[in-house]
Amino acid sequence: MQPIPISEFKRRLPDQLSLLRTLVEMESPTTDKPALDAVGRFVAEQMAQRGAKVSAYPQARAGDHWLGTWEPSAASGDADRLAGSEKKGAILLLTHLDTVYPTGTLARMPCYEEDGRLYGPGVLDMKSGVAIALIALETLRAVGRQAPRPVRLLCTSDEETGSYSSRELIEGLAREHELVLCLEPGLPDGALKTWRKGIGDFRLEASGRSAHAGNIPQEGVNAILEMAFQLQRLAALADDGAGTTMNVGRIEGGTRTNVVPDACVARLEFRVLDRAEQERVQSALDRLTPILEGAQVRLEGGWNRPPMPRTPGMIAAFERAKGIAAGLGLELKEGGTGGGSDANFVAPLGVPVIDGLGAVGKGAHSEREHILLASLPKRTALLAALLTEW
């Protein structure tokens, strides 16, 4: 059976844009639980209106997480195959509701349309992904082409700050599904993401001994100097050939120029392409020792997201998606990024995952954030086809 043509989704574009504008104009920074819960309840209502059974996962500090489940009906012709095994063949859609923009950003960065683009805070990353999922599922239901397997749409609230409250939920659900589709934005040229780097966030503290820098400097141990030596060591762990990067994002220490500083703190991150590089970097971190006599160093933190390498399994999933896209007249490309997503958590589980299925655009996390309107019908048609043809 042929997938639903893109023209059907072009016809539904005005409704999709109305939904997307509403989502964008409901500001939802990760740190604002009331705002996140408001947009979460709205999306839960949208899922229910489109035939989903909705479950809430309340959180004490983060925004609540929401899961919508669409079960195949007898009319789909595949319900018997799934009888007695609710999990068999199920597909999980990953989205997040939080953005990096503080409440009030709309006052200086409104949602507006110009030159075939829709601008606004979070429109690309990733409220357009939520709108794509909802309209794809709505359309399948409206034209009698429901997916022949359970489909679940997970909307989390803390992806932008590391998915600390949602990671366990994501991994647990992913293990129960045959396929995971992540609605993060595509690459600027529309390519899907078949690899992502793993991310390690760390806090390094150097301790020394304060002293008068003029009268008795020899009695002091300079914590800032110790930190400088340590950061040189850590910077040397970067490896362009292996794709490993190191960045010092913040450093604090000292009081006055005439005081030998006794404390210095740096915040840094590593990004790695594969598990071997992660282990190499971690091994070096575990062996950190002071360089200056009398100094001490302490490292805190860890790996927030594991690497999502371009494995044979990742390639096979992409090639299968590429074949389904060809039935719509779309040519899929692949690429990767140093940025992380919730797909990073799925990759080590051995569950096929396809990432970057969201809208195409540029400027994520900036005042230039926008999507290309022409990408919405194509991406929505592609998601619908994956749900029915996989």
LOTORTOR-15563 format. One line per 4 residues: number of its first residue (from 0); their letters; for each residue x, y, z of C-alpha. Coordinates in steps of 0.1 Angstrom, whole numbers. Example, Ala and Ser with C-alpha at 12.3 -4.5 7.8 and 13.67 -1.06 7.14 Angstrom:
2
0	as	123/-45/78 | 137/-11/71
% end
This chain:
390
0	mqpi	0/0/0 | 13/34/-9 | 20/59/19 | -2/90/22
4	pise	10/116/-3 | 27/148/8 | -1/167/-9 | -25/156/19
8	fkrr	-2/171/45 | 2/203/25 | -36/206/27 | -35/203/64
12	lpdq	-6/228/68 | -28/258/80 | -41/237/109 | -6/225/117
16	lsll	8/261/117 | -20/272/140 | -11/244/164 | 26/251/162
20	rtlv	21/288/168 | 0/280/199 | 28/257/212 | 55/284/206
24	emes	35/311/223 | 32/289/254 | 66/296/268 | 82/267/285
28	pttd	117/271/298 | 131/240/315 | 134/258/348 | 97/270/349
32	kpal	77/240/361 | 43/258/361 | 48/270/325 | 60/235/314
36	davg	30/218/331 | 6/242/313 | 20/233/279 | 21/197/290
40	rfva	-16/197/298 | -23/213/265 | -4/187/246 | -21/159/266
44	eqma	-54/173/256 | -43/174/220 | -33/138/222 | -66/128/238
48	qrga	-85/146/211 | -67/126/185 | -76/93/201 | -48/86/225
52	kvsa	-49/72/259 | -28/96/279 | -7/89/310 | 10/115/332
56	ypqa	44/111/349 | 43/138/377 | 76/153/387 | 84/171/420
60	ragd	108/197/405 | 109/192/367 | 79/196/345 | 57/166/343
64	hwlg	62/141/315 | 33/128/293 | 28/97/272 | 1/92/246
68	twep	-7/57/233 | -25/49/201 | -36/12/198 | -42/-4/164
72	saas	-79/-9/156 | -94/-40/140 | -98/-18/109 | -61/-16/105
76	gdad	-59/-53/96 | -30/-59/119 | -46/-60/154 | -48/-98/155
80	rlag	-11/-101/150 | -5/-80/181 | -32/-97/202 | -18/-109/235
84	sekk	15/-89/231 | 9/-52/236 | 46/-44/232 | 53/-63/200
88	gail	62/-41/171 | 54/-9/190 | 69/24/179 | 80/51/203
92	llth	81/88/193 | 105/110/214 | 98/148/218 | 105/173/245
96	ldtv	84/204/256 | 111/225/272 | 131/253/256 | 162/272/266
100	yptg	144/306/265 | 134/323/298 | 98/333/303 | 92/367/287
104	tlar	113/360/257 | 83/364/234 | 82/401/242 | 114/406/223
108	mpcy	113/376/201 | 78/370/189 | 65/342/168 | 61/354/132
112	eedg	62/342/96 | 84/358/70 | 98/346/36 | 87/310/40
116	rlyg	100/308/75 | 84/306/109 | 104/323/137 | 100/320/175
120	pgvl	116/306/207 | 117/269/205 | 100/266/171 | 128/245/157
124	dmks	140/228/190 | 116/212/192 | 80/224/192 | 77/217/155
128	gvai	85/181/163 | 55/179/186 | 33/195/159 | 46/170/133
132	alia	38/140/155 | 3/152/164 | -7/160/128 | 8/128/114
136	letl	-12/107/139 | -43/129/133 | -41/124/96 | -36/87/98
140	ravg	-67/84/119 | -87/108/96 | -80/89/64 | -84/54/79
144	rqap	-47/45/78 | -38/40/114 | -5/24/121 | -8/-14/124
148	rpvr	9/-14/157 | 9/5/190 | 24/40/187 | 34/60/217
152	llct	43/97/219 | 65/107/248 | 67/144/257 | 94/151/283
156	sdee	102/184/301 | 139/185/308 | 159/176/277 | 176/209/275
160	tgsy	192/205/309 | 203/169/306 | 171/148/309 | 179/140/345
164	ssre	143/133/355 | 133/116/322 | 163/94/313 | 151/64/332
168	lieg	116/67/317 | 131/71/282 | 153/41/285 | 126/19/301
172	lare	101/27/273 | 126/23/246 | 134/-13/257 | 97/-21/251
176	helv	96/-9/215 | 107/-22/182 | 117/12/169 | 123/47/183
180	lcle	118/78/163 | 132/111/176 | 116/143/164 | 146/165/170
184	pglp	153/189/141 | 170/176/110 | 204/190/100 | 202/223/81
188	dgal	202/204/48 | 174/181/60 | 197/151/67 | 188/127/94
192	ktwr	213/122/123 | 230/88/123 | 256/98/149 | 258/121/179
196	kgig	286/127/203 | 285/116/239 | 287/145/265 | 305/146/298
200	dfrl	300/176/322 | 325/180/350 | 334/204/378 | 371/206/387
204	easg	382/221/420 | 417/231/429 | 427/239/465 | 458/256/477
208	rsah	468/278/506 | 464/315/509 | 492/339/518 | 503/375/513
212	agni	515/377/477 | 542/403/486 | 554/394/521 | 553/356/522
216	pqeg	544/342/488 | 565/311/495 | 540/301/522 | 511/301/497
220	vnai	500/274/472 | 483/291/442 | 451/273/434 | 447/292/401
224	lema	481/282/389 | 474/246/399 | 441/249/378 | 461/263/349
228	fqlq	484/233/349 | 454/209/352 | 436/225/323 | 466/221/301
232	rlaa	466/184/309 | 429/181/302 | 431/201/269 | 457/177/257
236	ladd	431/149/258 | 413/165/229 | 418/145/196 | 407/160/163
240	gagt	412/128/145 | 390/108/170 | 364/136/172 | 371/143/209
244	tmnv	367/179/221 | 373/196/254 | 359/230/264 | 363/251/296
248	grie	331/270/299 | 335/288/332 | 363/294/357 | 363/311/391
252	ggtr	390/318/417 | 409/343/437 | 400/375/455 | 428/402/451
256	tnvv	461/404/432 | 480/407/465 | 465/374/479 | 477/340/468
260	pdac	444/323/460 | 435/291/479 | 406/280/457 | 397/278/420
264	varl	368/260/403 | 364/253/366 | 335/238/347 | 343/218/316
268	efrv	329/193/291 | 341/166/269 | 324/154/237 | 333/120/222
272	ldra	322/100/192 | 324/65/207 | 327/44/238 | 364/38/234
276	eqer	371/76/235 | 348/80/265 | 368/53/284 | 401/69/274
280	vqsa	391/103/286 | 375/89/318 | 406/69/326 | 427/101/324
284	ldrl	403/120/345 | 404/92/372 | 442/96/373 | 443/134/380
288	tpil	469/143/406 | 481/177/419 | 511/192/403 | 521/219/428
292	egaq	533/207/462 | 506/212/488 | 478/215/462 | 448/193/460
296	vrle	424/186/431 | 389/171/431 | 367/162/401 | 329/159/402
300	ggwn	304/152/374 | 301/125/348 | 288/115/314 | 254/130/309
304	rppm	248/114/275 | 265/83/260 | 277/84/224 | 254/75/196
308	prtp	279/61/171 | 272/53/134 | 270/16/139 | 259/-10/114
312	gmia	225/-11/132 | 222/27/128 | 230/25/91 | 205/-3/86
316	afer	177/17/102 | 186/48/81 | 186/27/49 | 152/13/57
320	akgi	139/48/64 | 155/60/32 | 136/33/12 | 103/43/28
324	aagl	110/80/20 | 116/71/-16 | 80/60/-18 | 71/96/-11
328	glel	95/110/-37 | 119/121/-9 | 156/116/-9 | 170/112/26
332	kegg	205/121/35 | 224/113/67 | 249/132/89 | 258/138/125
336	tggg	263/164/151 | 283/171/182 | 251/180/200 | 232/154/221
340	sdan	196/144/223 | 174/118/240 | 183/94/211 | 217/91/228
344	fvap	201/71/256 | 184/47/231 | 214/39/210 | 233/18/236
348	lgvp	202/-3/242 | 204/-19/208 | 169/-6/198 | 168/8/163
352	vidg	166/46/165 | 161/73/138 | 170/108/148 | 165/142/132
356	lgav	129/136/119 | 117/170/130 | 115/202/109 | 143/217/89
360	gkga	156/251/99 | 185/270/116 | 194/291/146 | 184/268/174
364	hser	189/284/209 | 193/319/193 | 172/349/183 | 174/336/148
368	ehil	157/303/155 | 133/294/126 | 119/265/105 | 114/263/68
372	lasl	76/260/64 | 80/239/33 | 97/212/54 | 66/206/76
376	pkrt	44/187/51 | 74/166/40 | 85/157/75 | 49/150/86
380	alla	44/127/55 | 77/109/63 | 67/103/99 | 33/90/89
384	allt	49/67/63 | 74/53/88 | 45/45/112 | 25/26/86
388	ew	53/11/64 | 80/1/88
% end
